[in-house]
Amino acid sequence: MMKIKIGIKTESLAAVTHKLAVMLADSSKRYIKELLADHESIIIYLRENISRFANEYHDLETSGFITGLMETHGKKSVNDWFPFIFIK
């Protein structure tokens, strides 16, 4: 069995590989959580501004455009359940 010296500890290659895999998985989970939080923030921001453009600015075209963007992001989040499963 191959041994690797890390600092003052000597560990097997399998142990080092396992530790690296755990570190990468944690990093990936963090990245996906941040990505999903950003995605959710976009949906919330768009939803909050739909009526503002329609009512305050009387700009139905922009309101419709924002509605379309929100629907696109909503469909993405519904279709992309894998990241939710991965981080739980």
Secondary structure, DSSP 8 states (H G I E B T S, - for coil): --EEEETTEEEEHHHHHHHHHHHHHHHHHHHHHHHHHHHHHHHHHHHHHHHIIIIIS--HHHHHHHHHHHHHHHHHHHH-HHHHHHH-
